[in-house]
Amino acid sequence: MKKGQYFESVIERVDFPNKAVTYAEDRKVIIKNAIPGQKVGYTISKMRKDKCEGRLVEVVEKSPLETVEDVCEHFGICGGCTYQSLPYEEQLKIKEGQVKSLLDSVISDYEFEGILGSPKHLAYRNKMEFSFGDEVKDGPLALGMHKRGSFHDIVTVSHCKIVDTDYNKILKCVLNYFTERKVDFYHKMQHTGYLRHLIVRKAVKTKEILIDLVTTTSENHDLTQLVTELNRLTLEGKIVGILHTNNDSLADAVINEGTEVLYGQEFFYEELLGLKFKITPFSFFQTNSLGAEVLYSKAREYVGDTKDKVIFDLYSGTGTIAQILAPVAKKVIGVEIVEEAVEAAKVNAKLNGLDNLEFIAGDVLKVIDGITDKPDFIVLDPPREGINPKALDKIINYGVDNMVYISCKPTSLVRDLEILKEKGYKVVKAALVDMFAGTGHVETICSLTRIK
């Protein structure tokens, strides 16, 4: 076996996250974006002693599991979805097996409650961040998602199935508008061009839509006609705001360097479990509203009786969990590093008439030393990379009897669970919630208790 050599073999399993396992010449090969049972053609891209990595070239034969015919026309080209060709039940089985295997590698003697599916597995997202670019070098303007395995190429996803048709109509309208006017996109390597991203957010419950065009400041364009054309669209929802955000940063990410309201307002409202939330373009909010209700209902169940308890909601985002727990707690304190999210949390608490909440802006590692209240219960919902080990030590030192840990990346979760286990905490229950149907991602929630 040598680098660049081509092989064909059958995928035996897929480990989290998106690591398909096969064998060539009795050596383990890891390949991204493959499905169990597929016969794939691949070239060896990296060679190590214990395993090799391969680059997927083609699917030679479909997996017997791939029985969904009505897949998105962009599936396999766009990098957004991995499992859309599988029946939803099979997607859930794969994710359940992946995470259970990870949990079992570090903990035992716990109740595994399996996986809860998303109430909708198509058209479920409430936010999309589309990128401008071209599908091939010097090709026509594209607006959509990154091509699978590519840093540069963009696929126009005008028939995407994980959003509803309003998103697709808005995308086509914006793309046609700038194509007709021959406006160029931002070229990441040369740092030239105007168009960067299009953010579309739509509330599932209220149907309100917020649109944000993200560009550089290298050119000036009158966007009045774009606003007119967007407002002429026949949509199921209602556009409540059209915004224009400047972003001259070198990073390939949306950085807010100033936002102008072109039409309406700079926020919209969504509802979860009877509570109302005011959301801005850059507020963190779960991208699957109906799935979030399933996740937070499970969290509330795991938290249990909160009467007369002080609860810490660490990494609280816009305070969704804090506000769900506040009506049945003595006090809830949320800590979040993103200041905009903290301000949004305060606004939402007032909106819902909750006065036993306190939100603090700052890094959990630095902030919790200055909090005079002592928690009776802690909820953890950290970013993908998990909890800073020093912060985790401080959290453990509170010595609370019970905690709930919510994670969107189970590999980070199991690393933290090992530390919690060493310091005297035991996982009592664990469950999964599929917030990201069609993709390889999943939320995990664990209930922990301190062994006295």
N, C-alpha and C positions, 0 to 999 in steps of 0.2 A: 504494500500500500504506500502511495506517495501523494503529496499535495497536488491537487488539480485532477487526480484520477477520478473517472466516472464510475459509479456503481448504481445498481438497481436492487432494492430489497423492500420488504414489507415492514411497515411501522408496527411495533409490538405494543407500545403504550405511549401516552403523553404525560410527562411530569409537569408540575407547575414550575414556572410559568411558560407554557407554550414550548416545552422541550420534548420533541418527539424522539423516541428511542428506537433504533434499529441496529443491525449488526452487519458488518462486512469483513470478510476474512477473519472471522472470530473476534473482531474488535468492535466495541460499543461506539456507535456514532449518534451524535445529537444533532437534530435538524429542526429548525423553526418552521412553523406554519403548516404542519402536516397533521393528519388525522389517523387514529388507530385503524389498522386494516388496509390502509392505502398502500399500493405498491408505487414507490417513488423513485425517480432518477435524480441523482445528486452528485456533486463533486466535492471532494475533500478540501476543506478550507483551512482547517487547523489540525495539527497532530500533537497529541500529548501521550504520555506513557499509559495512562489508565483509560483514556477515551479520545475520540476524535470529534471534530465538528464538521458538518457538511452543509453545503448551500443547495437548497432545493432548486432543481432545474425544471422538473416536470412531474406531473402525476400520471404514471403509466397506466394504472388501473384504480378506479374508485374503490373506496372502502365499502364493504357490504352494509355498513351503517348509514351511508349517504343515500337516503331515500327521498329527500326533499327535492322536488323538481323545480318548484317555483322560487328559486333563490334570486337574490338581488343581481341585476345584470353586471354590477361592478364587483361581485364577489370573486375573490382570487386575484384581482388586479389591485383593488384598493386595500390598504393595510388595516382597515378598521375592524373587520370581522374574520374569525377563524372557523367557527363551528356552524355557520348558517345552513350548510347543506345537510346537517344532522337534524332529525326530529328533536323537538325541545326536550323530551324526556331523556334522550341520549346525552344531550349537552349537560343536563343536570347530573346524570350518572357519572360522567367523566370528571366534572368539577368536584363532586362529592368524594369520589375515590382519590383524587389528587390531594385534597386537603386532609382527609382522614389519614392518609398515609403519612403526611407531614406531622400531624398532631401525634399520631401513634409513635413517631420516632423520638418524641421527647416526654410524653405523658402517658399515663395508664390509669385504669380504674376510674374512668369518667363516663358520663352519659353522653353519647353522641346522638344528637337529635336529627341528624341528616340535613338535607337542603330544602329550603323553601323557595319555590319558583317566583319569578316576577309575575304580577297580575297580567302584564302584557309582555310578550317576547318580541313583538314587532312594534314599530312606531311608539317606543316607550321613552325616548330621550327628551328632556326639557331644555337641553342646550347643545349646540353644535358650534365648533370653532373651525370654520373653513379657511383654507389657505389659498392665496393666489399664486400662480406659477405657470409652467407649461408642462405638458405630458412628455414631450420629447424636446431636446435642445432646439431652440429657435422655432418651436411650434406655436400654434395659436394659443391665446390666453385661456388658461384653465382655472377653475375655482372648485375646490373640494378637499380631498384628503390626500395624504402622501401615498404614492404608489408603494406597494408592498416591497420592503427591502431597500427603499430609495430615500436618500436625504434630500434630493433635488426635485424629482418628478412629482407632479400633482395630477391626480385623476379627478375629472369633473364628475361629481356624484349626484347627478340630477334626478336619479331615481332611487336614492338611498332608502332602505327599508327599515332602519332603526329609528327613523323620524317620520312624522306624518307629512302629508302632501304640501302643507303650508311652507315647510322648510324648502322643499324642492322648487316650489313656485318662486319663492324669494331669491333663492340661489340663481335660478335661470334669469330672472329679471335683472339682478345686479350684474351678472356675467355679460348678458347681452348689451346692457347699457355701456359698460366700459369697453367691450369689444368693438362696438360701433364707433366709439370715439378714439379708438386706438391708444388707449391709456396703458402704459407698461406696468408690470409688476416689479416688486422690489427684488433685485438680484442679490442673493446673500453673499456671494463671493466678491462682487464688484462694489457692493453697497450703493447701488443706483436703482432708480425706479420709485414708483409711488404706492402701488397697491400691495397690502400685506395680508390682512385677514378680514373675514366677515364673521361676526358673532351673531348668532340668532338664538334667542331664548323665548320659550313659550310655556306658559303655565298650563298644566294639565287640567286643573280645576276651574280657574277663572278664564282660561283661553286667551289671556293677554299676551301680546307679542312685543318683544324689545329687539331692535336691530341696531348693530353697531359696526360701522365701517372703520377699519383700522388702516391708516396709511402713514407714510413718511411725510415730512414737511418740505421735501425737495421740490414739490410742485404745488400750484394753487389751482383748484378746480371748483367751479360753482356747482354745487350738488343739489340745487333747487329742483331741477328736472328729475333727478333720481328719486327724490322724496315724492314728487308727484306720481311717478310711475309705480312706485311701491304702494302708494295709497290707492291706486286704481285696481290693484290685484283683487281678485275674488278669493277670499280666504275663509276657512272655517273659524279661525280666531280673529282677534282684533288688534291691529297695530296701535300701541299706546305710546311708543317712543321710537324715534330714529336718531341715532347719535353718530358723531364722527370723532374718533380718537386718534391722536398723534402718537407715533411710536418711531423714534429714530435710533433705538438701541440696536446694538450689533447682534444680540441674542435672537435666536429663532423662536421667539415666544412673544405673547401679547404683553407689552409693558405700557401701562397707562401714563402717558406724559402730557396729559391734558385732554379733556373730553368736552365737546360742544354739542348742545342739543339742537338738532336740525328741525325736529318736529316733536310735539307732545312733551313727554317727561323722560327722566333718566332712570326710571324704575318701573317694575311691575309687581303685582301681588300673586302669591301662590298660597294654597291652603294645605295643611297636613294635620291629620288627626284632630280636626276642629279648631286648629290655630291658624292665624293669618301671618304671612311673612312678606315683608317688603324686600325686593331683591333688585340689586343694581347689576350692571354688566359684569363686574369683577367680584361680586359676592360669591363666597363658596356656598354652594347648595347642592345637595345630592342630585345627580343628573337624571335619576329615575324617580319621579315623585311618588308613584304608586308603590314602587319597590321600597322607597324610603319609609312609607307607612308600615310595611311589613317588618322592616329592620327595626324601626323605633318601637313598634309594638312588642317585638321580641326583647328589646333592651329593657323596656318598662317591666316586662314579665320577670326578667332576670334580676332587676334591681329589687323588686318585691316591695315590702312595706317600708315606706319612707317617712312615716309620721314622726314629727319632732326630730328629724335628722337633718344634719348639715351635709350637703353633697358637693363634692368638687367635680366639675365637668372639665377635665383637662384636655387641651387641644379642641376647644369648643366651637370653632368656626363661627357661624352666625347665630350660635346658641340654640339650635333646634332641639337637641336633647335636653338641655337645661330647662327650656320652656315647657317641654312635655312633662318633666319631673316636678317643676316648681309648684303646680297646684296641690301636690300631695306631699310636699316637703316643708321643713321649717325654713330652710334657706338653701339656695344653690349658688355657687360661685364658679363662674366660667373663666378660664384662662386661655388666651389665644394670641399668637404672635402677630397676626395681620391686623393692623389698626382699623382698617376699613371694615373688616368683618366684625370687630368689637363694636364699632359705632352702629353697624346694622343690627347687631344683637340687642343693643340698648333700645333702639327705635322699635324693634319687633316686640320687646318685652312690654313697652308702653302700649303698643298697638293691641296687645292681648290682655292688658289690664293686670300685669303681674308685677308686684312690688317687692317680692322676696328674692330678687335676683341681683347679683353683682357681677359685672363683667370687667376683667382686667386685661389690658393690652400688654403683652410681653412674652418673653421666652419662659416656658415652664421652669426650666433649670434655674433661672435667676429670680423669678417672681414669687415662687411659693414660699421662699424664706421670709418674705415680708408680710404674708397673710397671717393675721392674728387668729382668725377662726381655725378650729381644728375639725377635720372632716370625720363624719361617721361612716361615710361611704364614698368611693371614688369611681368615676366613670372615665375610661381612657379611650380616646378615638384619635390616635396620632396620625401624622402623614404616612405616606407609603413606606418610608424607610424606618418606621418604628420610633422607639423612644431612646433619646440620648442616655447611655448607661449611667451617667452621673445623675441625671434627672430621675431615672428609674430608682436609683438608690434612695433619693430623697422621698420619693413617693412611697417606697416600701417602709421607710422609717416612720411614717405616720402610724403604721401598725393597725390599720383599719381591718375589721373582721372580714369584710367582703368588698370585692371589686368586680366591675364589668369591663372587659377589654374588647373593643370593636376594631377590626383591622381590614383594610382593603388589600393587604399583601401578606398572605399567610407565611411566606418565608421569613419576613421580618417578625411576625407574631411569634413563631416557634422559637426564634432566638431570644426574644424577651421572656417567653414562658419558661425557658430553661433557667434564666436568672431568678424569676419569681419562685420557681420550684425550689431552687437552692436556698432561697431566703424564707422558706416556710409556707408558701402559698400552693394550694392545690386546685386544679381545674375540676369543677364539679360537673358542669354541663358545657356543651359546645354545639353550635348550630351554624349553618351557612344560609345566606340570603343571596339569591342571584339578582344582582342589580344591573348586570351588564350582559344581557342575553346576546348570543351570537359571538361573543368574544371569549377570551380565556380568563377573564377577571371574575372575582367573586368576593363578597364580604363574609368575614368570619366573626362570630361573636362568642365570647367565652365568659362564663360565670366562675369566679374564683373565690375561695374561702381560705382564711388563715388557719393553719393547724396549730392549736394551742398546746 
